[in-house]
Amino acid sequence: MSTPTRNWTPTHGDPYRSVPYRPERMPAGESLARAAELRERMDRRRTVRQFSADPVPEQVVKDAIACAATAPSGAHQQPWTFVLVKDAQVRRRIREAAEEEERISYAGRLGEEWLTALRPLGTDEIKPHLTDAPHLIVVFQQRYWLGEDGARHKHYYVDESVGIAVGMLLSALHLSGLAALVHTPSPMRFLQEVLGRPANEKAFAVIPVGYPAKDCRVPDLVRKTLDQVLVEI
């Protein structure tokens, strides 16, 4: 049975209140098994740039976004907006604007060091994934929020909060059997205009979602091992 939901309202300045939290403790053996399975499944996650046009159940994508929205955030202000773009013409406008910015970037704006770093990924200014994938999620970060009196209130740790939410979104999509790509055309100001977002929102990432194309290929890359990323003290 699902837990009844309450509509969120700003808690800025409210007194501290608490509720009991008593999750059932998982047996150690089950915890070990789940962690090993999760590690194996997540190690198979790949960034995909070649998508099938096959339809994806929209509810799967919405559930993944709901999972992302459970991410921790600075002062629990949840400074994110997820725009699910389904309109083909809007997606075409996004692709055209993104490719125009990318042409400028690949022609020199990125700088030689960045272009050198990108070379093993085989990327260029052409972005078919923005229109090929059946779903497109544009994530915005909310730099501030407005009170009922119109006063502007700052959000805290916005970059960190939204970054964690995007990581959880990618995990939820992958564990639901879907592929995704984090696309960050630079600059991204055009997204605010195309999608009609308010002044307090700034585009953070564009995420195509779907199934890999039948002829999909990905770069031959190797992840760092646990020993290379873990420090025990």
N, C-alpha and C positions, 0 to 999 in steps of 0.2 A: 504494500500500500504506500503510495507516495505521500510525502509530508506536505501538509497544507502550506501554501505560500502566502507571504504578506508582501504588499507593495512597499518598495523601499522609499524612504524619505530621508532627506539630509539629517544627519545627527550632529552637525556642527554645534558645539556648545552644550549638548545634552549632558546630563549627569551620567556617571558610570553606572551601568546596570549589568547584572550577570545572570546567566541561566546555567543549570547543570549540564555537564558534558561527560557522559559515561559510555563511551563506545565499547563494544565488546572486544576484549583482547583476543587477538588471533593466536592460536597455538604456534609455537616456534617452528614446528615442522611445516605447517601450512604457509607460514610467512616466508620461510626459506624457499619453498617450492614456487610460490607466487613471484617472489623477487627474481628467481632464476628465469622463470618463464617470461616475465616482463623484460628482463635484460636481453634475452634472446630475440623477442619480438621487436623491441625498439632498435636493436642492432641491424635489423633488416630494413629499417626506414631509409628511404632515399628521396632526395629532392628530384622532382620530375619536371621536365620542360616540354615533354611530348605527351599530350593528353588525348584520350579517346573522347569522342562526342557522345558516347553512350550515356543515357540518363542515370543520375544518382538519386536515390530517395532523399527528397529535400529534408525530411525530418531527421535523417542521420546528420546532415550538416548543422541543422538547428540544435540538435542535442549536443554536438561538439562545441558549438558556440556557447551553449549553456554551461558546459563543463569549463570552458575558458573563463567564463564570468564568475566562477567560484575562486579564482586566483586571489592570493593575498594582495593587499594594496595599502599604500601609505595612508594611515589614519582611517582605513576602511572606506575611502572615498570613491573607489571603483571608477577611476578616470578613463573609461574606455567606451567606445561606440563601435559596434560591428555592423557594417552596411553590407547586406547580402544583395548583390547586383544581379538581377535576372533579365533585365531588359536588354535585348541584343543591340539596339542602337546605342544605348548608353555605354555598353561594353566596347563597342566599336570606337566611340569617342575617347574612351579611356586608353585603348590601344594606340590610336593615332597620336594622342598627346604624349603618351609614354615613349613611343618610338621616336618622336621628334626630339624629346629631351635626351634620349639615349644616343641618338645620332651625334648630337653635340658632345656628349660625354665621351663616346668612343673616338671622336675626332680629335680629342686632346684635352677636354676639360677634366677628365679623371686623372691625368698625369701618368707618366710612364711606369712608375712603381706600381700603381694600382692596376694598370692594364697588364703588367707582367704577372701580378698575383692572380688575375682572372684567367690568364691564358690556359691553365690546365682544365678549366671548367668548360671551355669551348663556347662561351657566351658571345653574343654580339647584340647589335641594336634591334634586331628583329624579334618581336615578342608574340608569336602566335598563340601562346598559352593563355593570353588575356581574352581571347575570343574562342579558342578551341575547347577549353575546359567547360563542363556544364554548369559550374558554379564559380562565382567570384566573390570573395570576401575582402572588403576594404576596411582595415582597422584604423580608427582614429583615436588619438589621445586627447583628452580634455585638459587643456592647460589651466582652466579655472571654471567655476560654476557661479551662477547668479542666484542670489537669494530672492525671496518673494518681494523684497523691497527694491530689487534691482542692484543691490550691492554685489560687488565682485569678490569672490572668495577663492583663495589660492588652493590648488591641489598640491599634494606633497609626494615626492618620489614618483613622479609620473612616468618617466622613462623606464625605471625599474619595474613598476607595477604593470605597465602595458607589455613590457618585454616578457615578464613571467606569464601573463595571460596568453600571449601568442605562443609561447612554448607549450603551454597546456593545450591550446587549440590544435597545434600540430600533432601532439601525442594522441589526443582524442580522435582526430581524423585518421591517423595511421592505425590505431588499434581498432577502428571501425572498418578497416579494409580499404581506405581511400588514400590517394596520393595527393601531395600538395607541394607548393613552391612559395617561398617568401621572396616577393619581388619588391624592390625599393628603388623605383626610378627617382633620379635626383636632378632637380628639385621636384617635389610632389605637390606643389601648391595648386596645380590644375585640378587635382582630385576634389579639393574643397569646393571649387566652382562647379565642376561637372555634376557632383552629387548634391549640391545645395546644402552643404553643412554649415553650421553657424560659426561665428568668428572665434569662439573659444576652442574649436576643434582643429587639430593639425594631423594630417595624414601620417601614419606610422608604417604601414605595410599593405601591400596588395597580395592576396593569397588565392591563386587559382586552385580549385579542388575538383577531383574527379578520379577516373581510373586511368592508369597508364595506357598509352596507345599500344596496339599489338606489336608495332615495330619500335617501341620505345628503347632508347639507349641512354645510359648515364655515364658520367666520367668514371674512369678507372681510378678510384681514390681509396685510400686506406685511412681509417680512423686511428687516432692515438689509442694506445692500450691503457688499461686502468693504471698500470704502473707509471705511465707517462703523465697522467693527470692527477693522481692521488698522492698527497703528502700526509704521512702519518707521524704524529709527534707524541 
